[in-house]
Amino acid sequence: MDEVENFKKEIEKIKNDFKNELLKINVSRLGPSMLENYIINIGGKQYYLKQLANVSFLGEGVLKVEPYTLEYLPMIEASLSKANLNFTVRKEKDHLHVRLSPLTEESKKNFLKIINEKKEKVKIESRKVRDEFINKIKRQKEEKKISEDMFFKSKKKIDEIIESFNKEIEEIYKNKEKEILM
């Protein structure tokens, strides 16, 4: 049953990552949390924006992004400009201004498309993890490390976890969809 607990932890991590991804897509209000967990690539490594810059609210739908090191500014600007998350980025001397654009029907559809793609990627990732763990316990059964009964109990438990996971992912998706369509 150890493998089942490991599987549960992996699935929980995938679910939490999905929730965090959807938090980045905040269409109703602009605040520092909308950008802080956005991932920026620098030198082949990934960093959260909050690790590279201070993000503060200026008011009237504008955020100020001040890099801790000025050399990060062009990379942060490029990443945010490519984000396609309904805001515009304007470079100032030593910081960026990020302005939330008004939400149109087209941008709502774009957001729905983005979150649906993220949902599908999460489901694919969870199936891969499920298959990996099923294969692990199958090998253990073949090597006589676990009984056939234990194999089927573990497999059943993994399937139950996946079923529950898929329902939770759908619920998270539907809640975000409602938020976008409001």
ABEGO torsion letter per residue (X at the ends): XAAAAAAAAAAAAAAAAAAAAAAABBAABBBAAAAAABBBBBGGBBBBAAAABBBBBAEGGBBBBBBABAAAAAAAAAAAAAAGAGBBBBBBAABBBBBBBBBBAAAAAAAAAAAAAAAAAAAAAAAAAAAAAAAAAAAAAAAGABBAAAAAAAAAAAAAAAAAAAAAAAAAAAAAAAAAAX
